[in-house]
């Protein structure tokens, strides 16, 4: 098998990794913000439920969550299993939304309460204070941890192969069974390049937000 054919198959399967990455971010980023509001809620029962849920998701392996979401419907109530890729994406969204929620919560709670009180004195509503005073400062503070999570996410997408989603590492392992070991190691280049691009983007974003110092 020629090198060009092998790389074309690796590029094709890396598309699965990228799909999981971008769809996860699309839904997990806003969902994480909603979960963070629940964990900071003044309604005690809601706060406890949300925090226990976040604790369970963060305290169990993502691989296990993917397996449960894929096989769960059939094992629990005899329903049809979700499509493999959909099950992986749902698991990633729930998992990363919980991690993002803790980053959001830490960023929001790091803003001095005096700023909120000053906004109230000026007659601003809670929504205006959040979006005009708090949010931009929070974004500045959460950029570094978010960058780490983004890089972890693209690497974690390889876990989708636990339910037979043919992503890039699963494809390279197939080549390895045929005696071609180099495609397995060359997959590192795909992840390194992707993480390198993310690093450049986050450094640029940090520089753009330097005026919040």
N, C-alpha and C positions, 0 to 999 in steps of 0.2 A: 504494500500500500504506500502511495507516494506521500511525501511530507505535506504537500498542498492539500490533499484530501483529508489528512489527519487534522490539520489546522482548521480546515473549513468545518469539520465536525465538532471540534472543540469550540470554535466561535459560535456555532449553532446552539450547542448545549449551554454555553455561557449565557445565552439569551434567557434561559430559564432562571439562572441566578439573578440576572438583571431585572427580570419581570417581578420576581419575588421581592427584590430590594425596593423598587420604585413603588409598587402597589402597597407594600407594607408601610412605607413612609407616607404615602398619600392618605391612608386611613389612621395609622397609629399616631401621627403627630397631633391631629385635632382630638382624637379619642383620649390621648394621654392628658391633654389639657383639661378635658371634661372630668377625667378620673381624679386629677389633682384637685379640682374644685370640690369633688366629693370627699376626698381625704382631709380637706381643710374645712369642711362644712361645720357650721355651728349646731346642726342637727346631730346629736350624739349617736343615735342608732345608725344613721346613714354613714357617718364618719367611720364607725367601727366596722360596718359591713364592707365598705370600700377598702379599708386598711387591711382587713383579713384577706380579702380577695387578692390584693396586691402582694401580700406576704406569701400566699400560696403560689401565685404565678412566679414570683421572683425566687421562691425557695425550691422549686421543682425543675428538673431538666427540660429544656425546650424540646429535646428529642422525644421525651415521654409525652409532652403535650401534643406534639404532632401525631404520635401514634394514637392517643386517646381520641383526638378529634376525628381522625380518619376511621378508626374501627369502632368508636363509641356508639354511633347510631345503630349499627347492626348488632352489637353485643348487648346494649342496654334495652332497646325496645324493638329490635328486629327490623329496623328501618334500613333503607338503602345507604350504602357508604357514600360519602362525598367524593367527587372527583379528586384524584390525587393532588393535583396542583392547587386546587381550591382549598383542600384541607390544610396543606402546608401554609398557604398564604394566611388563612384564618388564624392558625396557631401563631404565626409570626406577628400578626397584627395585635393579637391579645397580649402576647409576651412583651413586645417592645412598647406597646402603649403603657403598660405598667411601669416599665423602666423609665420611659419618658416622663410619666406622671411624677415620679420622685424627683427628677431633675427640675421639672417645672415648679414643684412645691418648694424645693430648696431655693430656687431663684426668686420666687415670689416672696417667700418669708425672709429673704435676706435684705429686702428693701426696707429702710427705716419707716416705722409707722408714722413718724413725724410728717413725712411727705403726704401721706393720706389725710392726715389731720389738716395740713395746710390746704390741701385741695378742697376739703369740706368747708373750711373757713371762707374760701373763695367762691363757694356756692356750687361747686362741681358735684355731679352725681357720682355714685360708685362706679358706674360704667365708664364715665368720662375720666375719672381718676385712674382706672385700670388701663384704659387704652391710650391715654395721653401722657400719663406720668409713669406708671409702673411697667407697662409691657416692654417698652424699648430698653429700659434698664435691665429688665429680666433677660431679654434676648442677648444683650452684651455679656451677661454673667454666665449664661448657659451654653454659649457657643463652644467652649473647649470640651465640656463633658458630652455635648451632643455630637461633636466631631468624633470622639472615641466610640460612641454608640453606633454611629453611621458605619465606621470601619469594622466594628464587630459584626454588624448586621450583614454586610456583604460577604464576610467570611462564614457566618453562620448559615447562609443560604445553602451551603453544601449539605446541611443536615436534612434537607428535603429528600435526599436519596434514601432515607430510612424507610419511606413508603414508595420507593421505586420511581421517584421523579428523576428522569435522566438528565441531571445537571452535569456540569463539566467534570467534576471529580469521578462521578460514576462512569462517564464515558471514557475517561483516561484509564480507569481500572479495567474496563473491558479491553482496551488496547494492551494493558499489562498482561492480561491472561493469554494474549496472543504472542507474547514474547517481546512486546515493545514497551520498554520501561520509561523512555524519555518523555512520552506525552504526559505521564503522571507528574513528573517534575516540572514540565513546562507550564502546567496549570498555575504554578506559582507566579509566573509572569503576568497572567491575566489579573490575578488578585493584587499583585504589587502595583501594576499600572493603574488599576481602578482606585486603589487606596492612595496612590500618589496624586491622582487628579483631585480626590476628596481633600487631601492635605492642602493643596494649592488653593482650592476654593475656600476652605475654612480660614486659612491665613489671610486671604484677601478680605473675607468678611470681618475678621477681627480688626484689621487695619481700618476698614470703613466705619467700624463702631468705636474707634479710639476716642472720639469726641465725648464719650460718656465717662471718661476718666475724671 
